[in-house]
């Protein structure tokens, strides 16, 4: 299995919950980068900025990409969000390619929950980190850390 994991693209300043123009461009780049990877399932939070990060990929793939929104503001908050995404990804077939768009405080715990080990914290202004987790059928994971788009 291959799983792309990232924080949502560049956001507008609080209190807006949307992508900044740089984030829209980064989301388009993400779609171009992973659009031919075989990705067929996506997970994100209910935040507009997370869903908008996946929109260009959904537009590119249409019905080939199933997106599941996993709430962070429901019972259990972010811990439940992390647990639900980890559970759902682990249930995917061994040959699946998925993508997870979450937040600076949840990407690391999701990676750890999937066996990818700890990552350095994602800074408040960092939107260019992209992680690729390769999980073999026995559950062993290898993590690749990348940067994409304009440096942040």
Residue frames relative to the residue before (quaternion, step in Angstrom):
aa qw qx qy qz dx dy dz
X 1.0000 0.0000 0.0000 0.0000 0.00 0.00 0.00
X 0.1516 -0.7515 0.6358 0.0901 3.52 -1.19 0.66
X 0.0221 -0.7945 0.6066 -0.0173 3.56 -0.90 0.97
X 0.2383 -0.7253 0.6317 0.1345 3.55 -0.87 1.04
X 0.0205 -0.8007 0.5986 -0.0145 3.59 -0.90 0.92
X 0.1524 0.7937 -0.5725 0.1377 3.55 -0.89 0.93
X 0.5072 -0.5626 0.5467 0.3568 3.46 -1.39 0.24
X 0.6307 -0.5112 0.4109 0.4148 3.57 -1.18 0.52
X 0.5974 -0.5742 0.4259 0.3634 3.56 -1.24 0.45
X 0.7836 -0.3723 0.2382 0.4365 3.55 -1.37 0.30
X 0.2217 -0.8098 0.5361 0.0871 3.55 -0.74 1.09
X 0.5464 -0.5570 0.5045 0.3697 3.50 -1.34 0.27
X 0.6253 -0.5381 0.3929 0.4063 3.60 -1.18 0.39
X 0.6275 -0.5180 0.4259 0.3955 3.56 -1.25 0.54
X 0.6309 -0.1424 -0.7577 -0.0870 1.67 -2.13 1.17
X 0.4042 0.7275 -0.4773 0.2819 3.62 1.21 0.14
X 0.1936 -0.7603 0.6110 0.1060 3.54 -1.07 0.80
X 0.4930 0.6202 -0.4511 0.4108 3.54 0.43 1.25
X 0.5725 -0.5853 0.4415 0.3670 3.55 -1.28 0.15
X 0.4411 -0.6308 0.5723 0.2828 3.52 -1.21 0.66
X 0.6832 -0.4597 0.3373 0.4563 3.63 -1.17 0.23
X 0.6337 0.5169 -0.3369 0.4666 3.62 1.01 -0.72
X 0.6441 0.5244 -0.3147 0.4594 3.58 1.09 -0.69
X 0.6082 0.5343 -0.3469 0.4736 3.57 1.06 -0.73
X 0.6627 0.4963 -0.2989 0.4746 3.56 0.95 -0.89
X 0.6441 0.5131 -0.3226 0.4666 3.61 0.98 -0.82
X 0.6413 0.5207 -0.3246 0.4606 3.62 0.98 -0.79
X 0.6319 0.5178 -0.3273 0.4748 3.59 1.04 -0.73
X 0.6400 0.5168 -0.3143 0.4738 3.55 1.01 -0.84
X 0.6208 0.5392 -0.3378 0.4580 3.59 0.96 -0.82
X 0.6537 0.5131 -0.3121 0.4605 3.59 0.90 -0.91
X 0.6572 0.5012 -0.3062 0.4724 3.57 0.97 -0.82
X 0.6745 0.5189 -0.2903 0.4376 3.57 0.97 -0.90
X 0.8170 0.2696 -0.1252 0.4941 3.60 0.78 -0.95
X 0.4328 0.7549 -0.4212 0.2556 3.58 1.26 -0.16
X 0.7525 0.3367 -0.2041 0.5279 3.59 1.11 -0.53
X 0.4468 0.7254 -0.4216 0.3106 3.59 1.27 0.30
X 0.5422 -0.5977 0.4162 0.4190 3.57 1.22 -0.36
X 0.3570 0.7435 -0.4959 0.2718 3.59 1.27 0.13
X 0.0134 -0.8279 0.5593 -0.0398 3.55 -0.83 1.03
X 0.7665 0.2442 -0.1561 0.5731 3.58 1.24 -0.14
X 0.0577 -0.8032 0.5929 -0.0023 3.54 -0.98 0.91
X 0.1434 -0.7584 0.6312 0.0766 3.52 -1.21 0.64
X 0.1073 0.7798 -0.6129 0.0691 3.56 -1.05 0.76
X 0.5553 -0.5661 0.4743 0.3824 3.53 -1.31 0.14
X 0.6454 -0.5239 0.3894 0.3967 3.55 -1.33 0.04
X 0.4615 0.6920 -0.4461 0.3304 3.61 1.23 -0.16
X 0.5597 -0.6184 0.4371 0.3366 3.56 -0.95 0.92
X 0.6630 0.5277 -0.3163 0.4266 3.60 0.87 -0.91
X 0.6420 0.5049 -0.3283 0.4744 3.62 1.07 -0.63
X 0.6699 0.4871 -0.2992 0.4739 3.58 0.90 -0.89
X 0.6608 0.5123 -0.3110 0.4520 3.60 0.98 -0.85
X 0.5841 0.5684 -0.3740 0.4426 3.58 1.15 -0.53
X 0.7153 0.4332 -0.2445 0.4907 3.59 1.10 -0.68
X 0.4802 0.7174 -0.4218 0.2773 3.62 1.18 -0.41
X 0.6847 0.4657 -0.3315 0.4521 3.66 0.73 -0.83
X 0.6279 0.5167 -0.3380 0.4738 3.60 1.07 -0.65
X 0.6406 0.5091 -0.3168 0.4796 3.59 0.99 -0.81
X 0.6414 0.5151 -0.3257 0.4659 3.60 0.98 -0.80
X 0.6639 0.5117 -0.2976 0.4569 3.55 1.00 -0.85
X 0.7901 0.3489 -0.1599 0.4779 3.58 0.89 -0.96
X 0.2844 -0.7866 0.5056 0.2117 3.59 1.20 -0.39
X 0.8442 -0.1269 0.1184 0.5071 3.55 -0.92 -0.96
X 0.5285 0.6345 -0.4104 0.3869 3.60 1.24 -0.17
X 0.7267 0.3555 -0.2242 0.5434 3.62 1.23 -0.34
X 0.1446 -0.7683 0.6213 0.0522 3.54 -0.65 1.19
X 0.1235 -0.8053 0.5785 0.0402 3.59 -0.71 1.07
X 0.1312 -0.7658 0.6274 0.0525 3.54 -0.95 0.99
X 0.2433 -0.7519 0.5982 0.1322 3.56 -0.85 1.02
X 0.1031 -0.7875 0.6074 0.0174 3.56 -0.76 1.13
X 0.3944 -0.7723 0.4564 0.1993 3.56 -0.43 1.27
X 0.2513 -0.7373 0.6064 0.1597 3.54 -1.21 0.66
X 0.7103 0.4656 -0.2597 0.4597 3.58 1.19 -0.41
X 0.5076 0.6366 -0.4296 0.3904 3.59 1.23 0.24
X 0.7687 -0.3003 0.2476 0.5075 3.57 -1.25 -0.32
X 0.7939 0.2700 -0.2190 0.4988 3.55 -0.84 0.97
X 0.2949 -0.8158 0.4655 0.1754 3.59 1.29 -0.16
X 0.8436 -0.1573 0.1179 0.4997 3.53 -1.06 -0.80
X 0.5929 0.5596 -0.3809 0.4362 3.63 1.06 -0.58
X 0.6590 0.4907 -0.3032 0.4827 3.59 0.97 -0.83
X 0.6041 0.5566 -0.3424 0.4561 3.59 1.06 -0.77
X 0.6680 0.4897 -0.2926 0.4779 3.58 0.84 -1.01
X 0.6703 0.5115 -0.3030 0.4441 3.60 0.80 -1.01
X 0.6814 0.4979 -0.2935 0.4490 3.60 0.87 -0.94
X 0.6590 0.4865 -0.3224 0.4744 3.60 0.93 -0.78
X 0.6387 0.5141 -0.3329 0.4658 3.60 0.91 -0.86
X 0.6539 0.5170 -0.3104 0.4569 3.60 0.89 -0.92
X 0.6885 0.4914 -0.2836 0.4518 3.57 0.86 -0.99
X 0.6548 0.5010 -0.3188 0.4676 3.60 0.92 -0.84
X 0.6594 0.5139 -0.3164 0.4484 3.59 0.92 -0.83
X 0.6629 0.5011 -0.3064 0.4643 3.60 1.17 -0.43
X 0.4979 0.6552 -0.4344 0.3661 3.60 1.24 -0.15
X 0.5927 -0.5613 0.4270 0.3891 3.60 -1.15 0.47
X 0.6543 -0.5549 0.3582 0.3684 3.56 -1.19 0.62
X 0.7346 0.4079 -0.2406 0.4859 3.61 1.09 -0.58
X 0.4037 0.7404 -0.4529 0.2892 3.60 1.28 0.21
X 0.1605 -0.7155 0.6662 0.1359 3.50 -1.37 0.46
X 0.0173 0.8235 -0.5634 0.0640 3.56 -0.64 1.14
X 0.2188 -0.7468 0.6099 0.1496 3.52 -1.35 0.17
X 0.1233 -0.7716 0.6226 0.0420 3.55 -1.05 0.89
X 0.0584 -0.7673 0.6386 0.0093 3.56 -0.78 1.09
X 0.1000 0.8082 -0.5678 0.1199 3.56 -0.49 1.19
X 0.6432 -0.5350 0.4131 0.3598 3.58 -1.07 -0.75
X 0.7122 -0.4755 0.3044 0.4172 3.55 -1.26 0.38
X 0.7380 0.4096 -0.2313 0.4838 3.60 1.06 -0.68
X 0.7249 0.4236 -0.2588 0.4776 3.63 1.21 -0.06
X 0.5319 0.6311 -0.4224 0.3746 3.63 1.11 -0.46
X 0.6677 0.5136 -0.3055 0.4439 3.61 0.83 -0.93
X 0.6925 0.4546 -0.2966 0.4752 3.64 0.77 -0.88
X 0.6132 0.5264 -0.3595 0.4666 3.62 1.06 -0.60
X 0.6428 0.5096 -0.3187 0.4749 3.59 0.92 -0.89
X 0.6623 0.4991 -0.3084 0.4660 3.59 0.88 -0.91
X 0.6631 0.5203 -0.3010 0.4462 3.59 0.95 -0.85
X 0.6888 0.4458 -0.2653 0.5065 3.56 1.19 -0.54
X 0.6156 -0.5952 0.3294 0.3978 3.58 1.28 0.16
X 0.4969 0.6920 -0.4028 0.3347 3.58 1.28 0.16
X 0.5158 -0.6609 0.4086 0.3608 3.57 1.28 -0.01
X 0.6646 -0.5053 0.3611 0.4154 3.56 -1.28 0.02
X 0.1751 -0.7365 0.6389 0.1365 3.53 -1.29 0.49
X 0.5925 -0.5259 0.4519 0.4101 3.56 -1.28 0.30
X 0.5941 -0.5738 0.4081 0.3888 3.61 -1.04 0.63
X 0.3815 -0.6855 0.5717 0.2401 3.54 -1.18 0.69
X 0.4066 -0.7502 0.4754 0.2139 3.56 -0.63 1.16
X 0.6811 -0.5124 0.3473 0.3911 3.55 -1.24 0.50
X 0.7676 0.3430 -0.1831 0.5095 3.60 1.05 -0.70
X 0.5350 0.6290 -0.4059 0.3916 3.61 1.24 0.21
X 0.0366 0.8049 -0.5879 0.0724 3.54 -0.68 1.16
X 0.6430 0.5819 -0.3045 0.3939 3.59 1.25 -0.11
X 0.4963 0.6437 -0.4453 0.3755 3.60 1.21 0.21
X 0.0112 -0.7641 0.6442 -0.0311 3.52 -1.02 0.95
X 0.1300 -0.7913 0.5961 0.0385 3.54 -0.75 1.08
X 0.1158 -0.7578 0.6384 0.0690 3.54 -1.11 0.77
X 0.1215 -0.8009 0.5862 0.0151 3.53 -0.63 1.21
X 0.1514 -0.7641 0.6244 0.0567 3.55 -0.80 1.10
X 0.0447 -0.8026 0.5945 -0.0196 3.59 -0.60 1.14
X 0.2835 -0.7719 0.5424 0.1721 3.59 -0.59 1.13
X 0.7129 -0.4809 0.2907 0.4195 3.61 -1.19 0.34
X 0.6566 0.4941 -0.3123 0.4767 3.59 1.17 -0.49
X 0.5919 -0.6044 0.3511 0.4014 3.59 1.28 -0.11
X 0.4803 0.6442 -0.4575 0.3807 3.61 1.24 0.00
X 0.1670 -0.8176 0.5493 0.0444 3.56 -0.90 0.97
X 0.1188 -0.7433 0.6545 0.0706 3.51 -1.22 0.72
X 0.1917 -0.8061 0.5557 0.0679 3.56 -0.80 1.07
X 0.1382 -0.7559 0.6377 0.0532 3.51 -1.00 0.98
X 0.1605 -0.7865 0.5917 0.0743 3.60 -0.81 1.01
X 0.0177 -0.8051 0.5912 -0.0448 3.54 -0.82 1.09
X 0.2603 -0.6858 0.6378 0.2347 3.54 -1.40 0.02
X 0.0356 -0.8072 0.5891 0.0113 3.58 -1.00 0.76
X 0.7936 0.2633 -0.2238 0.5007 3.51 -1.13 0.71
X 0.7784 -0.3090 0.2534 0.4841 3.52 -1.33 -0.33
X 0.5255 -0.6424 0.4591 0.3167 3.57 -1.03 0.81
X 0.0789 -0.7842 0.6140 0.0423 3.54 -1.08 0.79
